[in-house]
Amino acid sequence: MSGGRSDEDTVNLKVQFNRDGVQTFFRVKRSTKLQKLMEAFCKNRSLDPKSIEFTFDSVRLEKNKTPEQLGMEDGDLIDALVSGDGA
């Protein structure tokens, strides 16, 4: 073994922004809280984190959850929605 990260310890996730349909790809550890991914996405897109809601399988994501806790697998899609749209 080369001492590198094991693929079993990480998961490749896609985040799709509802305003433009553009997907951003993230590779995160299965044990990393999703808050880190959410903050990175918002910073990358110059968005206010308070104005974005993230969902997975139509369920709002809690920022203190991990991909492992949610059973996420490689290629899973997270939707990033501008909160307050419509209503």
PDB file with one MODEL, atoms N, CA, C and O in Angstrom:
MODEL        1
ATOM      1  N   MET A   1       0.837  -1.188   0.000  1.00  0.00           N
ATOM      2  CA  MET A   1       0.000   0.000   0.000  1.00  0.00           C
ATOM      3  C   MET A   1       0.875   1.243   0.000  1.00  0.00           C
ATOM      4  O   MET A   1       1.964   1.249   0.575  1.00  0.00           O
ATOM      5  N   SER A   2       0.394   2.287  -0.644  1.00  0.00           N
ATOM      6  CA  SER A   2       1.215   3.476  -0.834  1.00  0.00           C
ATOM      7  C   SER A   2       0.966   4.557   0.208  1.00  0.00           C
ATOM      8  O   SER A   2       1.563   5.631   0.135  1.00  0.00           O
ATOM      9  N   GLY A   3       0.109   4.297   1.161  1.00  0.00           N
ATOM     10  CA  GLY A   3      -0.149   5.281   2.204  1.00  0.00           C
ATOM     11  C   GLY A   3      -1.119   6.377   1.788  1.00  0.00           C
ATOM     12  O   GLY A   3      -1.395   7.291   2.565  1.00  0.00           O
ATOM     13  N   GLY A   4      -1.643   6.291   0.558  1.00  0.00           N
ATOM     14  CA  GLY A   4      -2.616   7.275   0.094  1.00  0.00           C
ATOM     15  C   GLY A   4      -3.990   6.984   0.661  1.00  0.00           C
ATOM     16  O   GLY A   4      -4.210   5.959   1.306  1.00  0.00           O
ATOM     17  N   ARG A   5      -4.904   7.895   0.411  1.00  0.00           N
ATOM     18  CA  ARG A   5      -6.271   7.689   0.883  1.00  0.00           C
ATOM     19  C   ARG A   5      -6.906   6.525   0.161  1.00  0.00           C
ATOM     20  O   ARG A   5      -6.716   6.344  -1.042  1.00  0.00           O
ATOM     21  N   SER A   6      -7.650   5.751   0.892  1.00  0.00           N
ATOM     22  CA  SER A   6      -8.385   4.643   0.299  1.00  0.00           C
ATOM     23  C   SER A   6      -9.659   5.172  -0.343  1.00  0.00           C
ATOM     24  O   SER A   6     -10.322   6.047   0.214  1.00  0.00           O
ATOM     25  N   ASP A   7     -10.002   4.644  -1.512  1.00  0.00           N
ATOM     26  CA  ASP A   7     -11.245   5.051  -2.167  1.00  0.00           C
ATOM     27  C   ASP A   7     -12.458   4.722  -1.310  1.00  0.00           C
ATOM     28  O   ASP A   7     -13.510   5.344  -1.454  1.00  0.00           O
ATOM     29  N   GLU A   8     -12.316   3.751  -0.423  1.00  0.00           N
ATOM     30  CA  GLU A   8     -13.435   3.386   0.436  1.00  0.00           C
ATOM     31  C   GLU A   8     -13.716   4.456   1.477  1.00  0.00           C
ATOM     32  O   GLU A   8     -14.812   4.497   2.036  1.00  0.00           O
ATOM     33  N   ASP A   9     -12.744   5.324   1.748  1.00  0.00           N
ATOM     34  CA  ASP A   9     -12.896   6.369   2.753  1.00  0.00           C
ATOM     35  C   ASP A   9     -13.515   7.642   2.189  1.00  0.00           C
ATOM     36  O   ASP A   9     -13.903   8.532   2.947  1.00  0.00           O
ATOM     37  N   THR A  10     -13.612   7.735   0.848  1.00  0.00           N
ATOM     38  CA  THR A  10     -14.124   8.952   0.230  1.00  0.00           C
ATOM     39  C   THR A  10     -15.308   8.634  -0.679  1.00  0.00           C
ATOM     40  O   THR A  10     -15.537   7.488  -1.065  1.00  0.00           O
ATOM     41  N   VAL A  11     -16.049   9.687  -1.004  1.00  0.00           N
ATOM     42  CA  VAL A  11     -17.188   9.566  -1.907  1.00  0.00           C
ATOM     43  C   VAL A  11     -17.178  10.785  -2.828  1.00  0.00           C
ATOM     44  O   VAL A  11     -16.893  11.901  -2.394  1.00  0.00           O
ATOM     45  N   ASN A  12     -17.494  10.555  -4.110  1.00  0.00           N
ATOM     46  CA  ASN A  12     -17.579  11.633  -5.097  1.00  0.00           C
ATOM     47  C   ASN A  12     -19.039  12.053  -5.217  1.00  0.00           C
ATOM     48  O   ASN A  12     -19.899  11.250  -5.578  1.00  0.00           O
ATOM     49  N   LEU A  13     -19.308  13.315  -4.913  1.00  0.00           N
ATOM     50  CA  LEU A  13     -20.674  13.836  -4.939  1.00  0.00           C
ATOM     51  C   LEU A  13     -20.789  14.981  -5.931  1.00  0.00           C
ATOM     52  O   LEU A  13     -19.819  15.692  -6.194  1.00  0.00           O
ATOM     53  N   LYS A  14     -21.990  15.150  -6.479  1.00  0.00           N
ATOM     54  CA  LYS A  14     -22.277  16.263  -7.390  1.00  0.00           C
ATOM     55  C   LYS A  14     -23.268  17.189  -6.694  1.00  0.00           C
ATOM     56  O   LYS A  14     -24.213  16.733  -6.051  1.00  0.00           O
ATOM     57  N   VAL A  15     -23.046  18.482  -6.827  1.00  0.00           N
ATOM     58  CA  VAL A  15     -23.993  19.477  -6.337  1.00  0.00           C
ATOM     59  C   VAL A  15     -24.483  20.251  -7.543  1.00  0.00           C
ATOM     60  O   VAL A  15     -23.691  20.838  -8.280  1.00  0.00           O
ATOM     61  N   GLN A  16     -25.805  20.251  -7.743  1.00  0.00           N
ATOM     62  CA  GLN A  16     -26.399  20.951  -8.887  1.00  0.00           C
ATOM     63  C   GLN A  16     -27.178  22.159  -8.400  1.00  0.00           C
ATOM     64  O   GLN A  16     -28.048  22.048  -7.536  1.00  0.00           O
ATOM     65  N   PHE A  17     -26.852  23.322  -8.968  1.00  0.00           N
ATOM     66  CA  PHE A  17     -27.509  24.581  -8.598  1.00  0.00           C
ATOM     67  C   PHE A  17     -28.780  24.745  -9.421  1.00  0.00           C
ATOM     68  O   PHE A  17     -28.745  24.637 -10.646  1.00  0.00           O
ATOM     69  N   ASN A  18     -29.897  25.006  -8.756  1.00  0.00           N
ATOM     70  CA  ASN A  18     -31.185  25.065  -9.463  1.00  0.00           C
ATOM     71  C   ASN A  18     -31.310  26.271 -10.384  1.00  0.00           C
ATOM     72  O   ASN A  18     -32.127  26.244 -11.305  1.00  0.00           O
ATOM     73  N   ARG A  19     -30.535  27.324 -10.169  1.00  0.00           N
ATOM     74  CA  ARG A  19     -30.661  28.518 -10.996  1.00  0.00           C
ATOM     75  C   ARG A  19     -30.097  28.342 -12.394  1.00  0.00           C
ATOM     76  O   ARG A  19     -30.624  28.910 -13.350  1.00  0.00           O
ATOM     77  N   ASP A  20     -29.004  27.541 -12.528  1.00  0.00           N
ATOM     78  CA  ASP A  20     -28.380  27.413 -13.842  1.00  0.00           C
ATOM     79  C   ASP A  20     -28.128  25.961 -14.264  1.00  0.00           C
ATOM     80  O   ASP A  20     -27.689  25.710 -15.386  1.00  0.00           O
ATOM     81  N   GLY A  21     -28.404  25.010 -13.372  1.00  0.00           N
ATOM     82  CA  GLY A  21     -28.236  23.606 -13.717  1.00  0.00           C
ATOM     83  C   GLY A  21     -26.799  23.125 -13.743  1.00  0.00           C
ATOM     84  O   GLY A  21     -26.535  21.962 -14.048  1.00  0.00           O
ATOM     85  N   VAL A  22     -25.855  24.025 -13.421  1.00  0.00           N
ATOM     86  CA  VAL A  22     -24.441  23.655 -13.439  1.00  0.00           C
ATOM     87  C   VAL A  22     -24.121  22.751 -12.256  1.00  0.00           C
ATOM     88  O   VAL A  22     -24.553  22.998 -11.130  1.00  0.00           O
ATOM     89  N   GLN A  23     -23.352  21.691 -12.535  1.00  0.00           N
ATOM     90  CA  GLN A  23     -22.965  20.752 -11.489  1.00  0.00           C
ATOM     91  C   GLN A  23     -21.528  21.012 -11.064  1.00  0.00           C
ATOM     92  O   GLN A  23     -20.653  21.258 -11.894  1.00  0.00           O
ATOM     93  N   THR A  24     -21.302  20.954  -9.756  1.00  0.00           N
ATOM     94  CA  THR A  24     -19.969  21.081  -9.179  1.00  0.00           C
ATOM     95  C   THR A  24     -19.664  19.752  -8.505  1.00  0.00           C
ATOM     96  O   THR A  24     -20.514  19.187  -7.817  1.00  0.00           O
ATOM     97  N   PHE A  25     -18.451  19.256  -8.705  1.00  0.00           N
ATOM     98  CA  PHE A  25     -18.080  17.940  -8.191  1.00  0.00           C
ATOM     99  C   PHE A  25     -17.195  18.073  -6.962  1.00  0.00           C
ATOM    100  O   PHE A  25     -16.292  18.909  -6.917  1.00  0.00           O
ATOM    101  N   PHE A  26     -17.465  17.240  -5.970  1.00  0.00           N
ATOM    102  CA  PHE A  26     -16.699  17.236  -4.732  1.00  0.00           C
ATOM    103  C   PHE A  26     -16.306  15.808  -4.381  1.00  0.00           C
ATOM    104  O   PHE A  26     -17.085  14.873  -4.565  1.00  0.00           O
ATOM    105  N   ARG A  27     -15.090  15.654  -3.873  1.00  0.00           N
ATOM    106  CA  ARG A  27     -14.635  14.377  -3.319  1.00  0.00           C
ATOM    107  C   ARG A  27     -14.421  14.638  -1.836  1.00  0.00           C
ATOM    108  O   ARG A  27     -13.555  15.429  -1.460  1.00  0.00           O
ATOM    109  N   VAL A  28     -15.199  13.983  -1.004  1.00  0.00           N
ATOM    110  CA  VAL A  28     -15.130  14.207   0.436  1.00  0.00           C
ATOM    111  C   VAL A  28     -14.989  12.880   1.175  1.00  0.00           C
ATOM    112  O   VAL A  28     -15.369  11.821   0.678  1.00  0.00           O
ATOM    113  N   LYS A  29     -14.441  12.973   2.352  1.00  0.00           N
ATOM    114  CA  LYS A  29     -14.385  11.785   3.202  1.00  0.00           C
ATOM    115  C   LYS A  29     -15.801  11.451   3.649  1.00  0.00           C
ATOM    116  O   LYS A  29     -16.622  12.339   3.875  1.00  0.00           O
ATOM    117  N   ARG A  30     -16.068  10.174   3.770  1.00  0.00           N
ATOM    118  CA  ARG A  30     -17.407   9.738   4.203  1.00  0.00           C
ATOM    119  C   ARG A  30     -17.747  10.242   5.605  1.00  0.00           C
ATOM    120  O   ARG A  30     -18.917  10.347   5.971  1.00  0.00           O
ATOM    121  N   SER A  31     -16.709  10.550   6.382  1.00  0.00           N
ATOM    122  CA  SER A  31     -16.921  10.991   7.765  1.00  0.00           C
ATOM    123  C   SER A  31     -16.942  12.512   7.918  1.00  0.00           C
ATOM    124  O   SER A  31     -17.078  13.017   9.032  1.00  0.00           O
ATOM    125  N   THR A  32     -16.807  13.251   6.802  1.00  0.00           N
ATOM    126  CA  THR A  32     -16.792  14.718   6.853  1.00  0.00           C
ATOM    127  C   THR A  32     -18.215  15.254   6.924  1.00  0.00           C
ATOM    128  O   THR A  32     -19.092  14.816   6.180  1.00  0.00           O
ATOM    129  N   LYS A  33     -18.439  16.211   7.832  1.00  0.00           N
ATOM    130  CA  LYS A  33     -19.762  16.822   7.922  1.00  0.00           C
ATOM    131  C   LYS A  33     -20.058  17.562   6.622  1.00  0.00           C
ATOM    132  O   LYS A  33     -19.178  18.196   6.039  1.00  0.00           O
ATOM    133  N   LEU A  34     -21.299  17.472   6.182  1.00  0.00           N
ATOM    134  CA  LEU A  34     -21.692  18.095   4.916  1.00  0.00           C
ATOM    135  C   LEU A  34     -21.588  19.621   4.947  1.00  0.00           C
ATOM    136  O   LEU A  34     -21.579  20.264   3.898  1.00  0.00           O
ATOM    137  N   GLN A  35     -21.512  20.192   6.132  1.00  0.00           N
ATOM    138  CA  GLN A  35     -21.360  21.644   6.237  1.00  0.00           C
ATOM    139  C   GLN A  35     -20.128  22.107   5.459  1.00  0.00           C
ATOM    140  O   GLN A  35     -20.154  23.165   4.832  1.00  0.00           O
ATOM    141  N   LYS A  36     -19.065  21.329   5.495  1.00  0.00           N
ATOM    142  CA  LYS A  36     -17.824  21.695   4.794  1.00  0.00           C
ATOM    143  C   LYS A  36     -18.070  21.768   3.283  1.00  0.00           C
ATOM    144  O   LYS A  36     -17.605  22.699   2.625  1.00  0.00           O
ATOM    145  N   LEU A  37     -18.791  20.802   2.736  1.00  0.00           N
ATOM    146  CA  LEU A  37     -19.126  20.797   1.313  1.00  0.00           C
ATOM    147  C   LEU A  37     -20.034  21.981   0.981  1.00  0.00           C
ATOM    148  O   LEU A  37     -19.827  22.656  -0.027  1.00  0.00           O
ATOM    149  N   MET A  38     -21.027  22.231   1.816  1.00  0.00           N
ATOM    150  CA  MET A  38     -21.966  23.323   1.575  1.00  0.00           C
ATOM    151  C   MET A  38     -21.247  24.674   1.549  1.00  0.00           C
ATOM    152  O   MET A  38     -21.499  25.505   0.676  1.00  0.00           O
ATOM    153  N   GLU A  39     -20.355  24.881   2.508  1.00  0.00           N
ATOM    154  CA  GLU A  39     -19.618  26.139   2.562  1.00  0.00           C
ATOM    155  C   GLU A  39     -18.695  26.298   1.356  1.00  0.00           C
ATOM    156  O   GLU A  39     -18.572  27.391   0.804  1.00  0.00           O
ATOM    157  N   ALA A  40     -18.045  25.202   0.946  1.00  0.00           N
ATOM    158  CA  ALA A  40     -17.160  25.258  -0.217  1.00  0.00           C
ATOM    159  C   ALA A  40     -17.951  25.575  -1.483  1.00  0.00           C
ATOM    160  O   ALA A  40     -17.491  26.351  -2.321  1.00  0.00           O
ATOM    161  N   PHE A  41     -19.133  24.983  -1.629  1.00  0.00           N
ATOM    162  CA  PHE A  41     -19.968  25.248  -2.799  1.00  0.00           C
ATOM    163  C   PHE A  41     -20.362  26.725  -2.846  1.00  0.00           C
ATOM    164  O   PHE A  41     -20.244  27.373  -3.886  1.00  0.00           O
ATOM    165  N   CYS A  42     -20.828  27.246  -1.721  1.00  0.00           N
ATOM    166  CA  CYS A  42     -21.271  28.645  -1.681  1.00  0.00           C
ATOM    167  C   CYS A  42     -20.113  29.601  -1.948  1.00  0.00           C
ATOM    168  O   CYS A  42     -20.277  30.595  -2.656  1.00  0.00           O
ATOM    169  N   LYS A  43     -18.945  29.305  -1.384  1.00  0.00           N
ATOM    170  CA  LYS A  43     -17.778  30.162  -1.622  1.00  0.00           C
ATOM    171  C   LYS A  43     -17.385  30.126  -3.090  1.00  0.00           C
ATOM    172  O   LYS A  43     -17.098  31.166  -3.683  1.00  0.00           O
ATOM    173  N   ASN A  44     -17.369  28.927  -3.682  1.00  0.00           N
ATOM    174  CA  ASN A  44     -17.008  28.747  -5.086  1.00  0.00           C
ATOM    175  C   ASN A  44     -17.943  29.513  -6.013  1.00  0.00           C
ATOM    176  O   ASN A  44     -17.514  30.039  -7.040  1.00  0.00           O
ATOM    177  N   ARG A  45     -19.220  29.575  -5.649  1.00  0.00           N
ATOM    178  CA  ARG A  45     -20.224  30.220  -6.500  1.00  0.00           C
ATOM    179  C   ARG A  45     -20.574  31.639  -6.043  1.00  0.00           C
ATOM    180  O   ARG A  45     -21.471  32.266  -6.607  1.00  0.00           O
ATOM    181  N   SER A  46     -19.873  32.148  -5.027  1.00  0.00           N
ATOM    182  CA  SER A  46     -20.130  33.484  -4.466  1.00  0.00           C
ATOM    183  C   SER A  46     -21.583  33.637  -4.028  1.00  0.00           C
ATOM    184  O   SER A  46     -22.250  34.614  -4.368  1.00  0.00           O
ATOM    185  N   LEU A  47     -22.058  32.656  -3.267  1.00  0.00           N
ATOM    186  CA  LEU A  47     -23.438  32.656  -2.774  1.00  0.00           C
ATOM    187  C   LEU A  47     -23.460  32.825  -1.262  1.00  0.00           C
ATOM    188  O   LEU A  47     -22.522  32.428  -0.570  1.00  0.00           O
ATOM    189  N   ASP A  48     -24.526  33.411  -0.759  1.00  0.00           N
ATOM    190  CA  ASP A  48     -24.720  33.538   0.684  1.00  0.00           C
ATOM    191  C   ASP A  48     -25.229  32.196   1.205  1.00  0.00           C
ATOM    192  O   ASP A  48     -26.315  31.763   0.818  1.00  0.00           O
ATOM    193  N   PRO A  49     -24.468  31.527   2.076  1.00  0.00           N
ATOM    194  CA  PRO A  49     -24.899  30.211   2.583  1.00  0.00           C
ATOM    195  C   PRO A  49     -26.283  30.223   3.228  1.00  0.00           C
ATOM    196  O   PRO A  49     -26.980  29.209   3.232  1.00  0.00           O
ATOM    197  N   LYS A  50     -26.677  31.379   3.773  1.00  0.00           N
ATOM    198  CA  LYS A  50     -27.992  31.469   4.415  1.00  0.00           C
ATOM    199  C   LYS A  50     -29.133  31.440   3.393  1.00  0.00           C
ATOM    200  O   LYS A  50     -30.282  31.180   3.752  1.00  0.00           O
ATOM    201  N   SER A  51     -28.816  31.707   2.119  1.00  0.00           N
ATOM    202  CA  SER A  51     -29.865  31.776   1.106  1.00  0.00           C
ATOM    203  C   SER A  51     -29.984  30.482   0.295  1.00  0.00           C
ATOM    204  O   SER A  51     -30.815  30.388  -0.608  1.00  0.00           O
ATOM    205  N   ILE A  52     -29.150  29.482   0.619  1.00  0.00           N
ATOM    206  CA  ILE A  52     -29.143  28.239  -0.146  1.00  0.00           C
ATOM    207  C   ILE A  52     -29.591  27.069   0.727  1.00  0.00           C
ATOM    208  O   ILE A  52     -29.158  26.923   1.870  1.00  0.00           O
ATOM    209  N   GLU A  53     -30.454  26.253   0.169  1.00  0.00           N
ATOM    210  CA  GLU A  53     -30.919  25.037   0.842  1.00  0.00           C
ATOM    211  C   GLU A  53     -30.411  23.844   0.036  1.00  0.00           C
ATOM    212  O   GLU A  53     -30.527  23.821  -1.189  1.00  0.00           O
ATOM    213  N   PHE A  54     -29.860  22.873   0.717  1.00  0.00           N
ATOM    214  CA  PHE A  54     -29.324  21.688   0.063  1.00  0.00           C
ATOM    215  C   PHE A  54     -30.232  20.503   0.348  1.00  0.00           C
ATOM    216  O   PHE A  54     -30.626  20.272   1.490  1.00  0.00           O
ATOM    217  N   THR A  55     -30.564  19.747  -0.711  1.00  0.00           N
ATOM    218  CA  THR A  55     -31.422  18.572  -0.539  1.00  0.00           C
ATOM    219  C   THR A  55     -30.786  17.353  -1.197  1.00  0.00           C
ATOM    220  O   THR A  55     -30.033  17.469  -2.164  1.00  0.00           O
ATOM    221  N   PHE A  56     -31.103  16.193  -0.656  1.00  0.00           N
ATOM    222  CA  PHE A  56     -30.652  14.911  -1.192  1.00  0.00           C
ATOM    223  C   PHE A  56     -31.854  13.986  -1.166  1.00  0.00           C
ATOM    224  O   PHE A  56     -32.452  13.768  -0.112  1.00  0.00           O
ATOM    225  N   ASP A  57     -32.209  13.439  -2.321  1.00  0.00           N
ATOM    226  CA  ASP A  57     -33.421  12.619  -2.446  1.00  0.00           C
ATOM    227  C   ASP A  57     -34.640  13.371  -1.919  1.00  0.00           C
ATOM    228  O   ASP A  57     -35.483  12.802  -1.226  1.00  0.00           O
ATOM    229  N   SER A  58     -34.720  14.660  -2.258  1.00  0.00           N
ATOM    230  CA  SER A  58     -35.836  15.548  -1.902  1.00  0.00           C
ATOM    231  C   SER A  58     -35.972  15.808  -0.406  1.00  0.00           C
ATOM    232  O   SER A  58     -37.011  16.292   0.042  1.00  0.00           O
ATOM    233  N   VAL A  59     -34.939  15.493   0.372  1.00  0.00           N
ATOM    234  CA  VAL A  59     -34.955  15.745   1.813  1.00  0.00           C
ATOM    235  C   VAL A  59     -33.880  16.778   2.136  1.00  0.00           C
ATOM    236  O   VAL A  59     -32.734  16.654   1.703  1.00  0.00           O
ATOM    237  N   ARG A  60     -34.263  17.792   2.897  1.00  0.00           N
ATOM    238  CA  ARG A  60     -33.305  18.847   3.254  1.00  0.00           C
ATOM    239  C   ARG A  60     -32.151  18.252   4.060  1.00  0.00           C
ATOM    240  O   ARG A  60     -32.362  17.497   5.010  1.00  0.00           O
ATOM    241  N   LEU A  61     -30.936  18.606   3.665  1.00  0.00           N
ATOM    242  CA  LEU A  61     -29.749  18.090   4.342  1.00  0.00           C
ATOM    243  C   LEU A  61     -29.477  18.871   5.618  1.00  0.00           C
ATOM    244  O   LEU A  61     -29.627  20.092   5.664  1.00  0.00           O
ATOM    245  N   GLU A  62     -29.074  18.141   6.652  1.00  0.00           N
ATOM    246  CA  GLU A  62     -28.629  18.770   7.885  1.00  0.00           C
ATOM    247  C   GLU A  62     -27.115  18.888   7.802  1.00  0.00           C
ATOM    248  O   GLU A  62     -26.430  17.919   7.476  1.00  0.00           O
ATOM    249  N   LYS A  63     -26.590  20.080   8.097  1.00  0.00           N
ATOM    250  CA  LYS A  63     -25.166  20.326   7.893  1.00  0.00           C
ATOM    251  C   LYS A  63     -24.266  19.514   8.811  1.00  0.00           C
ATOM    252  O   LYS A  63     -23.077  19.367   8.529  1.00  0.00           O
ATOM    253  N   ASN A  64     -24.805  18.985   9.903  1.00  0.00           N
ATOM    254  CA  ASN A  64     -23.964  18.202  10.808  1.00  0.00           C
ATOM    255  C   ASN A  64     -23.955  16.706  10.469  1.00  0.00           C
ATOM    256  O   ASN A  64     -23.324  15.916  11.171  1.00  0.00           O
ATOM    257  N   LYS A  65     -24.648  16.321   9.405  1.00  0.00           N
ATOM    258  CA  LYS A  65     -24.652  14.918   8.962  1.00  0.00           C
ATOM    259  C   LYS A  65     -23.467  14.655   8.046  1.00  0.00           C
ATOM    260  O   LYS A  65     -22.887  15.579   7.476  1.00  0.00           O
ATOM    261  N   THR A  66     -23.117  13.379   7.914  1.00  0.00           N
ATOM    262  CA  THR A  66     -22.012  12.980   7.036  1.00  0.00           C
ATOM    263  C   THR A  66     -22.558  12.124   5.896  1.00  0.00           C
ATOM    264  O   THR A  66     -23.644  11.556   6.017  1.00  0.00           O
ATOM    265  N   PRO A  67     -21.817  12.024   4.790  1.00  0.00           N
ATOM    266  CA  PRO A  67     -22.247  11.138   3.707  1.00  0.00           C
ATOM    267  C   PRO A  67     -22.459   9.701   4.200  1.00  0.00           C
ATOM    268  O   PRO A  67     -23.375   9.012   3.752  1.00  0.00           O
ATOM    269  N   GLU A  68     -21.613   9.266   5.115  1.00  0.00           N
ATOM    270  CA  GLU A  68     -21.740   7.908   5.654  1.00  0.00           C
ATOM    271  C   GLU A  68     -23.078   7.729   6.364  1.00  0.00           C
ATOM    272  O   GLU A  68     -23.747   6.713   6.174  1.00  0.00           O
ATOM    273  N   GLN A  69     -23.475   8.706   7.181  1.00  0.00           N
ATOM    274  CA  GLN A  69     -24.738   8.629   7.911  1.00  0.00           C
ATOM    275  C   GLN A  69     -25.942   8.585   6.975  1.00  0.00           C
ATOM    276  O   GLN A  69     -26.965   7.983   7.299  1.00  0.00           O
ATOM    277  N   LEU A  70     -25.814   9.226   5.809  1.00  0.00           N
ATOM    278  CA  LEU A  70     -26.920   9.303   4.863  1.00  0.00           C
ATOM    279  C   LEU A  70     -26.867   8.204   3.801  1.00  0.00           C
ATOM    280  O   LEU A  70     -27.736   8.137   2.931  1.00  0.00           O
ATOM    281  N   GLY A  71     -25.857   7.351   3.873  1.00  0.00           N
ATOM    282  CA  GLY A  71     -25.735   6.260   2.913  1.00  0.00           C
ATOM    283  C   GLY A  71     -25.427   6.730   1.504  1.00  0.00           C
ATOM    284  O   GLY A  71     -25.821   6.085   0.533  1.00  0.00           O
ATOM    285  N   MET A  72     -24.723   7.856   1.384  1.00  0.00           N
ATOM    286  CA  MET A  72     -24.397   8.396   0.068  1.00  0.00           C
ATOM    287  C   MET A  72     -23.347   7.533  -0.615  1.00  0.00           C
ATOM    288  O   MET A  72     -22.467   6.959   0.026  1.00  0.00           O
ATOM    289  N   GLU A  73     -23.469   7.460  -1.946  1.00  0.00           N
ATOM    290  CA  GLU A  73     -22.554   6.664  -2.758  1.00  0.00           C
ATOM    291  C   GLU A  73     -21.957   7.537  -3.856  1.00  0.00           C
ATOM    292  O   GLU A  73     -22.450   8.630  -4.134  1.00  0.00           O
ATOM    293  N   ASP A  74     -20.885   7.037  -4.478  1.00  0.00           N
ATOM    294  CA  ASP A  74     -20.260   7.761  -5.583  1.00  0.00           C
ATOM    295  C   ASP A  74     -21.300   8.173  -6.617  1.00  0.00           C
ATOM    296  O   ASP A  74     -22.137   7.368  -7.025  1.00  0.00           O
ATOM    297  N   GLY A  75     -21.238   9.437  -7.037  1.00  0.00           N
ATOM    298  CA  GLY A  75     -22.114   9.924  -8.091  1.00  0.00           C
ATOM    299  C   GLY A  75     -23.450  10.450  -7.609  1.00  0.00           C
ATOM    300  O   GLY A  75     -24.243  10.935  -8.415  1.00  0.00           O
ATOM    301  N   ASP A  76     -23.723  10.367  -6.302  1.00  0.00           N
ATOM    302  CA  ASP A  76     -25.000  10.889  -5.801  1.00  0.00           C
ATOM    303  C   ASP A  76     -25.088  12.390  -6.037  1.00  0.00           C
ATOM    304  O   ASP A  76     -24.081  13.098  -6.027  1.00  0.00           O
ATOM    305  N   LEU A  77     -26.321  12.863  -6.248  1.00  0.00           N
ATOM    306  CA  LEU A  77     -26.579  14.269  -6.583  1.00  0.00           C
ATOM    307  C   LEU A  77     -27.238  14.990  -5.409  1.00  0.00           C
ATOM    308  O   LEU A  77     -28.236  14.532  -4.853  1.00  0.00           O
ATOM    309  N   ILE A  78     -26.657  16.118  -5.055  1.00  0.00           N
ATOM    310  CA  ILE A  78     -27.242  17.017  -4.066  1.00  0.00           C
ATOM    311  C   ILE A  78     -27.755  18.228  -4.823  1.00  0.00           C
ATOM    312  O   ILE A  78     -27.054  18.770  -5.678  1.00  0.00           O
ATOM    313  N   ASP A  79     -28.965  18.654  -4.519  1.00  0.00           N
ATOM    314  CA  ASP A  79     -29.528  19.841  -5.157  1.00  0.00           C
ATOM    315  C   ASP A  79     -29.296  21.048  -4.266  1.00  0.00           C
ATOM    316  O   ASP A  79     -29.537  20.992  -3.060  1.00  0.00           O
ATOM    317  N   ALA A  80     -28.828  22.139  -4.860  1.00  0.00           N
ATOM    318  CA  ALA A  80     -28.649  23.412  -4.166  1.00  0.00           C
ATOM    319  C   ALA A  80     -29.733  24.352  -4.668  1.00  0.00           C
ATOM    320  O   ALA A  80     -29.764  24.714  -5.844  1.00  0.00           O
ATOM    321  N   LEU A  81     -30.615  24.742  -3.769  1.00  0.00           N
ATOM    322  CA  LEU A  81     -31.773  25.544  -4.149  1.00  0.00           C
ATOM    323  C   LEU A  81     -31.708  26.900  -3.469  1.00  0.00           C
ATOM    324  O   LEU A  81     -31.305  27.007  -2.311  1.00  0.00           O
ATOM    325  N   VAL A  82     -32.103  27.927  -4.191  1.00  0.00           N
ATOM    326  CA  VAL A  82     -32.207  29.254  -3.578  1.00  0.00           C
ATOM    327  C   VAL A  82     -33.456  29.223  -2.714  1.00  0.00           C
ATOM    328  O   VAL A  82     -34.570  29.097  -3.223  1.00  0.00           O
ATOM    329  N   SER A  83     -33.265  29.340  -1.402  1.00  0.00           N
ATOM    330  CA  SER A  83     -34.423  29.273  -0.507  1.00  0.00           C
ATOM    331  C   SER A  83     -35.263  30.520  -0.655  1.00  0.00           C
ATOM    332  O   SER A  83     -34.747  31.610  -0.902  1.00  0.00           O
ATOM    333  N   GLY A  84     -36.550  30.350  -0.503  1.00  0.00           N
ATOM    334  CA  GLY A  84     -37.467  31.473  -0.648  1.00  0.00           C
ATOM    335  C   GLY A  84     -37.982  31.652  -2.056  1.00  0.00           C
ATOM    336  O   GLY A  84     -38.807  32.535  -2.291  1.00  0.00           O
ATOM    337  N   ASP A  85     -37.517  30.825  -3.029  1.00  0.00           N
ATOM    338  CA  ASP A  85     -38.045  30.911  -4.387  1.00  0.00           C
ATOM    339  C   ASP A  85     -39.518  30.540  -4.368  1.00  0.00           C
ATOM    340  O   ASP A  85     -39.910  29.552  -3.746  1.00  0.00           O
ATOM    341  N   GLY A  86     -40.318  31.321  -5.038  1.00  0.00           N
ATOM    342  CA  GLY A  86     -41.750  31.026  -5.065  1.00  0.00           C
ATOM    343  C   GLY A  86     -42.382  31.485  -3.793  1.00  0.00           C
ATOM    344  O   GLY A  86     -42.431  32.683  -3.512  1.00  0.00           O
ATOM    345  N   ALA A  87     -42.878  30.525  -2.996  1.00  0.00           N
ATOM    346  CA  ALA A  87     -43.565  30.786  -1.729  1.00  0.00           C
ATOM    347  C   ALA A  87     -44.285  32.068  -1.846  1.00  0.00           C
ATOM    348  O   ALA A  87     -44.940  32.498  -0.897  1.00  0.00           O
TER     349      ALA A  87
ENDMDL
END
